[in-house]
Amino acid sequence: MNGKTAVRRAMERRAITQKQLAKMLNIKSQPVIAERLSDSAKSLRLENFVEMMNACGFDVLVRDRNGGRNGVEWVIDNEPTVVAPISEEPKLTADNIDLDKLLG
């Protein structure tokens, strides 16, 4: 599933219209949302994807496929990366991950 499809499904699940989502994101008009989600648009920027999913009540999660139950997981939340102690994994943000690579 690509990012646009995920946002559309999240909106359907929460019964959120494009107009409502635009208002939730302080975007002046619904056509901006329509353009971001259109099949003719190139790709959805990660920061926009995260923002839209969060507005719909969903987290964007990156999970280590090879780690099993003890694997690493990060929630991408568009917050700046904070320098963490060496013992902690750094937080991924829209600035340091490529959505196209993430969603394949």
Secondary structure, DSSP 8 states (H G I E B T S, - for coil): --HHHHHHHHHHHHT--HHHHHHHTT-S-HHHHHHHH-TTS----HHHHHHHHHHTT--EEEE-TTSGGG--EEEE-S-------TTS-----TTS--HHHHH-
